Amino acid sequence: MKLSYKVKFLFFHFLSVFILISAIYIYDSIANKSNITNISNKNFNVVFDEKQRYITNLINSNKIILNTLSSNQIFQNYINNNENVKNSENLFSALINTDSLAFQLSYIDLDGNEKIKINKDLFSENKLVTKTPNNELKNISNSTFFKTFVNLDNEVFGISNINLNIDNEKTPKIKIASVKVAKTIFDKSNNKKGYIILNIRINDLFSYLKKDEFFNIYIISSKGEIIFPNDNNMGVYSKNFKEHMTNSNFKKVDINSILNNEDFSNGKYFSKKITSFNKGQNITLLFESKYNDLKKDLDKQKLQLIYALIAISILSLPLVLYFAGIPERLEKKIIKQFITDDLTKLPNLEHLLSDLKEKEFKNCLIILLNITNDKNIQNIYGYNVTKELLKSCAQFFSDYKQKDKRFLKIYKVKHNVFAFKYLYKNREILDESLSKIQNLLENKEFLILNKYEITIDTTIGVSGIDILNNNINELKEAEIALDDALQLNHDISIYNSSHVENLEKHKLNIEKIKVIKDAILNNNVIIAFQPIFNNFQGKVEKYEALVRLKYKDRIFYPDEFLQISKKIKKYKTLTKIIIEKTFEFFKDKDFEFSINLSMEDIVDNEIREYLFKEIAKYNFQNRLVIELVETEAINNYEAFTSFIKEIKKLNCKIAIDDFGSGYSNYDYIIKLSDYIDYLKIDGTLITDIDTNKKTQLLVGTLKFLCDSLKIKTIAEYVENKEIFEFIKAMDISYSQGYYIGKPEFELTENEWIKDEKEKDLNYF
């Protein structure tokens, strides 16, 4: 079933919308793979490990200081012997300077009494290190961090909660986020003596966490306190350190999941517990995707785009439906133009072919009517008058169709040819209809442009009446009949069996056209040479060049293609090829040779110029003979004599071919005898000369005339020994025919001639 253009348009319209929406989803899917949110979310663990590693390295660097201090001999002397406190204080001062983040290093005994306390001012230009005087040393046994370190074992480090640098529960003027790292000190008897505690500033850690490209990072306590936020007004930096997640934008369900799980992920938040800080504080690193809102915006925009596409597709439906109808309307218009003659608005040839294809000519004939004098009318009155005349004829036929109902439909199939669909009943009625319409048409004076009164001549061709084909063959038959009528100058021709024979001839001619063109194109124009025997000298002295065409495995002779070559305008080309190939063949040979030229050739300026140019080029010096054929058809005696005289000036010879056939002009032979070298007696006078007294008399008369005019004679069609001997007896100069030798593609002669030569040689 053939779909209409409208259905196709709608289908492709909705298909386009579907493809666009699919493309959006596919693009979104591809984009999601490279989406910054997805990339950041997938790499959360990598980022977490990186942050965890940074924190661990930070803590471990301070553990090294504590290990160094605990094993130092000066400090051990102080622990074991309570001596050289000054040296230990200097040692503490030196070590605190090795750590850029450390701002306090102290030694506290088991009762919480500060024994040594070294401070470093991180905010001064020189990072001034000072010792807390003994009278300012305190007991910190009640502090939270001290209670955290009380139970530390040997070689175990303690880490306090993250907090501000608070002493005696007082917040300092300058807020420093800090963490304390502690190690238990033992004497040489392995008795616990106290703790060395290093207080380090972790603001740099916070700054490092802030620099992450993909996440906002929080440090959360187990109670939900925001220790480090992304906002400087929260957490340890806020007025109230007890800032909880519930006071921010976190959802309750997310808070519970973050605090109660070792790790958590929901696409927006990612969290993991870290082990580098005090277990009691149970620190969690919380990652909030920076670009989550961006993804939401993109998803929202994607949906908006899809909704917009759907809305546009629906709103544009009326427009689509309108444009969907245009192709069908345009198609109808184009089809109408395609099957309608522009000038007369009648159905044209394509329309007729379509009707024949649809079998619409049941019981009908095709009549073709040709206006035969349209060219003359156009030449006299001009193109516009001819156009108006054809329009008037079309109107005449339309009016006539209303009177004779057997003319069912009118077509204009060519510039000057009209066709009719004619309902056939019998031959008598058909003849009457044809005669009537032709007489009315030819006797009518058409008034054109209110100025010219014009009459027309017509020729009619009709399809066969024996079998009504109702197909394309009817048109072929009508065309063949019309061509036949035009060629024979008949008024009306009805297709019959005799046309079949003509059709076969046309078919053969078409095949021969192919042969001619192929021979010219592929160098298959070949020259055969027939020997001419000197009856007095007893030898072959000259050859006649004869053209042949080779096609596949067959040889074609001149009477099969020369006339056709003239019709297809290839005759001149063949003539030039014959001249060129013959001249090239004989350029290095001593024999005299001849080529045939017709009256048509010698009056054609192009052929004449080419021939004269080639003669001058090869300079054969009396070896070239021009045989003039069809001399009985001379209608331009002046051009004929001019050519002969020019040829003689070029040292060429002239032969008159086929003299004695039909009507031969003795008068021009006598007038031009001074220029004629040979007269070839036609074969019709030679074939029975040995037995026919009348031809003997006629040939004898010709022989007498030629002898008197000093023209040598050549007998053609010498087919056997009897004819040859009779010709010799009549003293005819030369013999040519199959007895002497057939035309061959090389220079040859018959065996008997060779034998005669052998006898002559043996005689001497």
N, C-alpha and C positions, 0 to 999 in steps of 0.2 A: 504494500500500500504506500503510495507516494504522499509524504507529509507536505502540508501547505507551508508557505513561507512564514505565515503568522505563527503557526505551531513551532516552527524551527526557531523563530526569533524569540518567542517566549522561553523555549527550552534553553537557548543559549544565554538569555538574560538571567534566568535563575541559576543556570550553571555558572555564569560569571560571578554572581553574588556568592554562590557556594564556594567557588575556587578562591575568591578573595578572603572569605572568612576562614577557609582552610589554610590559606597562605598566612593569615595573621596568626593562627594557632601554631602552625609549623614554625614560623619565624619566632614566635614567643617561646616555643619549645627549644629552638636552637639558641635563642638569646638567653634563656634561663641557664643554659649550660655555661655561658660566659657571664651571667648576671653577677654583679658584684656582691649582692646579698647571698646568693647561693654559694659563690666561691668562699666568702667569709664564713658562712655557716659550716661548709664542708671542712674548712681548715681550722675549726675551733680548737680541736685537740692539739694541733700543731702550735697554735698561739698560746694555749694554756701551758703546754710543756715548756715553751720558751719563757713565759712569765715565771713559772714555778722554778725553772732553772736559774733565772736571774735572782730571785729571792733567796734560793738556797746558796748560791755563790756569795751573795751579800752577807748572809749569816755566817757562812763558813770562813770568810775572810777575817771575821772578828774572833772566831774560835781559835784561829791561829795565834792571834795576839795573846789570848788567855792561856793557851798552851805554852807559849814562849815564856810568859810571866811566871806561870806556876812551876816551871822547871828551872828557873834562873837561880843560880847559887846565892846571889845577894839576897833575893827575896826568901830563899829557903833558910839562910842564916837568921833572917829577921823572924821567921815563923818558929824556928826551933830554939833560938837563943834570945829572942826579943832584943836584938842588938842591931846597930847600923840602920836605924829607921830612916835616917837622912838619905842613906844610899838607896834604900827601897823607894823613897819618895822620888828621888831623881830618876830611878829606873821607870817608875810609873809615868813620869813626865815625858821621858824619851819615847816610851811605847805609844802613848796617846797621840804623839805627833806623827806616828807612822800611819795612822788611819784618818783619812780626810773626813769620815763621817762620825767618828767618835768624839764626844764632847765631855765625857765624864768617865773616870776610871777609879774605882774605890775598892778598899779591902774592908770587909765587915766580919766581926767575929761571930761566934755561934749565938751570942745573946742579942745580936742585932746592933752592936755598937760599931760606929764607923771608926776605923783605926787610921786609914789613909784615904784621902779623897782629893783627887786631882781633877781640875776643871779646865776646859778649853773653850775660849770664847770664839765660836764659829763665825760670829758676825763682825769681829774686829778685823782690821786690815792685816795684822800680823799673826792672827789666830793665837792670841795670848794665852799661855798656860799658867794656871795659878794653883796653889795648894790651899785647901781649906784649913784655916787655923784650928788648932786642937780645941779651942774653946767654942768653936762653932760646929764641931762634929756632933752628930746626933745619934740617938738610938732609933732605929727604923724597924724594930721587931714587929710593929703592928701594921707595917705597910703590906699591901696586897702582894707586891712582887716578892718581898722577903719570904712571906709565907709560902710562896710558890717554890722557892729555892731550898727550903729547910730540909727537905728529904732527898736532896740530890745525892746520888752515889758517886763513887770515885770514877773519874773519866767520863762522867755524864754531864752534859751541858743543859742549863736551864734557859728557857726563853720566856720573857714576860709577855703580858698582853700588849697589844699596840695601844699606846696612850700618848697624851701630852707629857712633856717633861715635868712631872709633878713631884714636888718634895713636900712632905708633911701635908698632903692633900690640898696643896695650894697650886692653882694654875699660874704659871709664870706669865710675865708681861708679854714676852715673845713666845708665841706658840710654836713648839717644835714637836712634830710627830716623832715619837721615838719608841724604841724597843730595847729592853735590857737583856744582855746575854751574860749568864753566870756560870762559874765553875767552882766546885768544892775544893778547898785546900786541905791537904793532909800534911802532918809533920813526918819526920823520918821514922817515927814509930807507927806510922799509919793511923794516927789519931786525927779525927776531923778537927780542924782548927777554925775554919771560917769559909768566907766566899769572896772571890774576886768578881766584881760586876762591872761590865763595860756597857755604858749607855750610848747608843748610836742613833743618829738622826736618820729617819727613813723618808724624809721629804723628797729626796731624789728618786726613791722607789716610786713614789706617787707620780712624780713628773714623768718617769719612764712609762708608767701604766697609762698616763694620759695621752701619750704620743701615738697610740695604736691607731692604724688607719681604718680598721673595720669595726671596732667595738668601743663602746663606752664601758669602762671597767670599774667595778665596785669591789671593795673589801668589806665583807659582812661578817659580823660575829654570830655566834649560835643563838643569841637573843634577838637577832634581827636588827642589831644596831649597825648603822651605816658608818663604818670606821673611816673608809675613804670613798668619797663620792666623786662624781665628775664635776661637782659644783663646789667652789671654795667656801661657800657659806653653809656647807653641811658637814657632818661628821666631825672629825677631830678639829676642824677649823671653825666650827660653829660656836655660838655662845653656849649652847647646851649640847654637850657631847652626846647626850642620850638621844640622838636622832634615830628614829626607827623607820624601817621600810614602810610601815603602815601609814606614815605621814607623807609619803611620796606618792608617785603614780603607779606603784606596783599593785597588781590585783592580789587579793587575798589567797586565791587558789595557787597563784604563782609563788607567793611568799612561803606558804606551807611546803610546797614541793621543793623549793630551793633549800630551805632550812633542814628538812627531814631526809634528804637524799644525799648520798655521796656525790652523785653527779645528776644533772637535770638538763633537759633540752626541750623547747617547745617551738623552735623556729625563730622566736624573737629573743628569748633568754637562754643562756647556757651557763651552767655553774658546776664547780668542782671544789671539794675540800682540799686545802693545802696543808702539808705536814711540817712546813718550815717554822711555824710559830707555835706558841703555847697551845697544848691540847685543850686546856680548859676554855680558852677563848673560842676554839673550834672555828678557825677562820675559813671562810668560803670566798673564792674568787668568782664574781658574777660578771658575765659578759652580756652586754645589751647591743644587738645589731644596730649600727648607725643608719643602715640603709633599708631597714624594714619598711618604713613609711614610704620610701621611694618605690619599693616593689608593689606596695598597696596602691600607690598612685598609678603605676604602670598598668596594673591589673584593672584598675578602675577605668583608665583611658582605653584599654583594650576593649572592655565591655561597651563603653560609650561608642567606640568606633564601630563595633559589630551592630549595635542598636541603630546607629546612624545609617550603616549600609542597608540594613533591613528596611528601615524607614524610607530611604531613598528608592530602593527597589520597588516598594509598594507604591509610593507617590509617583514614581516615573512610569508605572504600568500604562496609564492612558497614552503617554507619549510613545512608549514602546509599541503599544498596539497600533498607534497611528503609523509609525515608521515601519512596523512589520507588514502593513498592508501595501506599502509603497512598491516593494519588489513585484508583488503580484499584479499591481496596477501597471507598473512599468513593463513587466513581462508581457502582459496583454497588449500594451501599446507597441512594444518591440515586435511581437509576433505579428500584430496587424500590419506594421510597417514592412516586416520581412516578407509577408505573403500578399502585399498589396503594391500595385504599380504606382509610383509617386505621381506620375503625370495624369493618368486617367482614373486613378482610384479603383481600377478593376483588379480582381484577383490576378496574381502574377504566376510565373512558372513554378515557383516553390509551392504556391497554393494548389496548382494543378497536380504536381507530383504528390503532394499530401493527399489530395482526393483520390488519386489512383492507388496510393498505398492503402487507403482506407476502403478500397473496393467500392467506390461510390459510382462506378460507371457501368452498372449492370444494365444490359440491353442498350448500351449507348456506344456511340462512335466519338472519335475526336476529329474535328475539322480544323485544319490550320489554314488561315487566310493571310497571304503575304501581299502587302502593298508594294508592288514591284517598281513603281516610279518614284518612290520617296526620295531617293538620292538626287534625282533630277529636280524634284520640287525644292529640295533643300539648297541645291546649288543655285537655283534661279531666284527663289524667294527668301532664302535664309532659314536659319535654325528655328527662330521663333514662330515663323509661319508653319513650319513642319510640325512643331509641337502643338499648335492650335488645331492643325488639321487632324492629328491623331486623336486629340480630345473630341473633336467633332465626330470622328469615325466611331469612337467609343460610345458617344451619345446615340448615334445612329443605330448601333448594334443593340443597345439597351432598349431603344424604342421598338426595334424590329422583333426583339425577343417577346414582347407583349403580343405581337401579331401572330407569330409562328411559334406555337407552344412546344414544338419539338426542339427548339433551341433552348435548352434548360439553363445553361450557365455560360458566361462569357469570361475569357481570360485574355490578358495581354502578356504574351510569353517572351517576346523579343521587341526590339525597337520598332520594327515594322510588321510584326506578326501577331495576329489575334488567334485565339483558339476558342472552340465552341464544344460544349458537351451536348451531343445531339442524340435524341431518342430515336433509335432506328426501328423501322417497321419493314420496309422492303426497298428494293433498288429503285423502283419507279418513283416512289415518294421522295427518296433521297435525291435523285437526279433533278426532280422538280424543285426541291428546296434549294439545292446548290445553284441551279441556273437562276432562280428568282433572286436570291440574295446578291449574286454576282452582278446580274443585270441592273438591279436597283442601285447598287453601290457605284458601278462604273458609269451609269447614266446620270448620276446626281452631281450637281455643281455645288460644291461646298463654299459658302461665303465666309472667308477667313478675315478676321479683324475689320469687318465691314468694308473691305477694300479689294480682296483678291477672290476671284471665282476660280476654283480649282477642281479638276476632275482627276480621278485616280484610276490606275490599272491594277488588277489583282490576279493572283494565281492561287489555286486551292489544292491542298493535299488532304486526303481522307484516309483514316485507318481502315484495315481490311473488313469486309462485310461477311466473309465466309465464316470466320470465327470471331466472336466478340470477346476479347481477352479480359476486359475489366482489370487491367493492370498496366504496368509501365510499358509493356510491349505495344499497347495501342498508340502511345505517343511516338514510339520509335517508328511504327508503321506509317503514321501520318507524316512524320518528318521525311522518311524515305520517299513517300509519294510526292511530297512537296518538292523535294530536291529534283526528282525525276521530271516533274512538270516544268520546273524552272530551266533545267538543262535542255529539254526538248521543246521549250516554248509552247507548252500546252496550257489551256485555261484551267483544267481540272484533271487531277489524277487520283484514282482510288487504288489503294495498295492491293496487289495480287501476286501470284506466284512468280511472275517475271521479275518482280523487284528483288526476289531472293537471289537470283543469279547476279544481278547488279551489286547486291550486298556482298556476295562472295568476292566479286572483283574488287570492291572497295576494301575488303578485308585483306586481300592479297596485296593491294597497293600499300596499305598501312604497313604490312610486313616488309615490303620492299623499301619503304621509306626508312625503316629501321636498318636494313642492309646498307643503304647508301650512306647514312650518317655514321654507322659503325665503320665502314670501309674508309671513309675520310678521316675519322678520328683515330683509328688504329692502324693506319698505313696499309690497308688491304686493297687499295686500288692498284691492280697489277697489269702489266703490259705483255701481250702475246705478239709474236712476230710470225707472219706468214710469208714464205719465200715467193719470189717472182722470177720466173725462168726466162732467160734470153734464148729464144728459139733459134737464132742464127749462130750464137756463140756456143750453145749447148751447155750452159751453166747458169747457176743462180747468181744474179747480179745485185738484186735489191730485195728489201723486205718492207712489208706494210705493217705498221704498228696498230694493234687493235686492243681496245680497253676491255678489261674484265674486273669484276668485283668478287672478292673472296669473303665468304661469311661462314664461319664454322668449317664444315667439310665440303661446302658446295661452292661451285663457280657460277656466277651470274653473267649473262651475255648482254650486250648493249640494248637489244630490243626489249629486254625485261626491265630496264631501269632508266634509260635516257629520257624518255618522255616524262616519267615521274619526277626525275631530278629537276626538270625544268619547272614543274609545278611547285616544287618545294624550294626553288631558288638555290639549288646546289649544282646546277649544270655548269656554271662558270668555274666553280671550284674544281669540279672534275676535269674540265678542259685544261685548266692550268696545271693540274697534277699530271695529266697525260703528256703535255708538252715538256714539263720539267723532267719526268722520269724517262721519256723516250730520248730526249737530248742527252741526258746524263749517260744512258746506256750506249749510245752510238758515238760518243765523243772521241773514243780511242779505237774505232773500228773503221775499216775502209769501204764498207758497203754503203750503197745508196739506200735511203729509207724514206718512207712517207708517213705522214699523219693526216687524219681526216678532219676537215673543218667544214661546218655547214654555213649556209648563207647567214644564219643567225649569228654565227661567230664572227664572220668577217665584217659585219656592219656594227658590231659592238665595240665601242672605243676601248673599253677596259681590256678585252681579249686581244684586240689588235696591238695595243701598246705593250702588253705582256709578251706577246709572240715576238714582236720586233726587238724587244729588249733581250730576249733569250737567244734569238738568232745572232744578234751582234755579239753576245757574250761567248757563244760557242764557235762561231765562224766556221761552218761546215764546208764552205767552198764547193757549191754545186752538188753536194750529197743529199741535201734535204729537198723532198718533194712534198708540196702541199696538195692533197687530194680534196677537191671541192665536191661535196655531195649536195643533193637536193637542188641542183642547178636549174631544174625545171620550174622552181618556185621563185626565180629572180623577180623581185618587184622594185629593186633599186639598182638599176643598171649602172648608174654613175658610181655608186659606192663599190659595186662589184668590180668594175674596170679599174677604179682607183687602187683597190687592194692588189689586184693582179700586177699592176705596174710597179707598185711599191715592193712587192715580193721579188719581182725580177731584178730590181735594183740591188737587192740583198743577195744576189747570186743563188737564188732558190729556183726550183722548177715547179711547174704547174701541171696537175693532172685533173681531167674532168672525169668524175666517177659515175658509174651506172648509166652511161650514155646508151640510149636506145630503149630505156624503160619508160612506159607512159608517153608523155609528150616531151620530146626533146627539141630544144631550140637550136636549130642548125644555123640560124642567123648569127647568134653571138659567137658560135664556133668559128664562123668565117671571118667575122670582124676582129676577133681576138686571137686569130691563129698565130700571129707573130709572138704571142706570149704563152701559148699553150704548148707543152712538151709531150704530154701523153693524153690519150683518150682511152678510158677503160670501158670496153663493151660489156653491157649488162649481161648478167648470167642467164636471163630469160631467153636471150638470143643464142646462147652457147650450149645449153644443156642438151639440145637435140640437133645441133648443127650438122652432125655427121649423117643424119637421115632426113632432115626437113629442108626441102628445096627452097621454100619461101624465106626461111631464116638465112639460108646460104646466100640467097639473092640480096637480102637486106644487109647482111654483114659485108658482103662483097662491095655493095654500094658505099658503106661506111669506110671500108678499107680504101677504096678508090679516092673518096673525099679526103681522107687523112693523108694519103700518099701525096695527093696534089697540094695539100697545105703543109706538107713536111711535118706532120704530127705522127708520132709513133703510137702504135695500137697495143693494148693489153687485153687479152681475153680472160674474163673471170669465169669461175665455176668450171674449170677444166677438171672433170671428175674421173676420167678414165683414159686409157691409151688411145682408143678410137677417136675421141674428141681431140686429144692432143695431136695425133698424127694429122687430122683434118685441118686443125688450126695452123700447123706448120706448113701444110700444103698450100694454104691460102696466103702464106707469107706474112701472117700477123706477127708482130715483133716479139711479144712476150706472152707467157702463159702463167695463170695463177689459179690454183684450185687444189683440191685434196690429192689429185694425182701428182702434183708437184710437191705438196707438203701442207700439212695442217698447221694452223696457228699454234705455236708452242712458246714456252716462256724462255727458251734459249734459241739461238740461231741453228736451225736444222734443215735437212733436205731428205727426200725419200731415197730408199736404197738403190732404186734403178738409176738414179742420177749418179750415185757414187760408182755404180758398176760401169756406167758409160765413161766416167772419168778414167777408171782403171783400164778400159779397152783402149782409150786414146793414148794413155801412157805406154801401154804394151805395143801399140802400133809404132810408136816412135822408137 
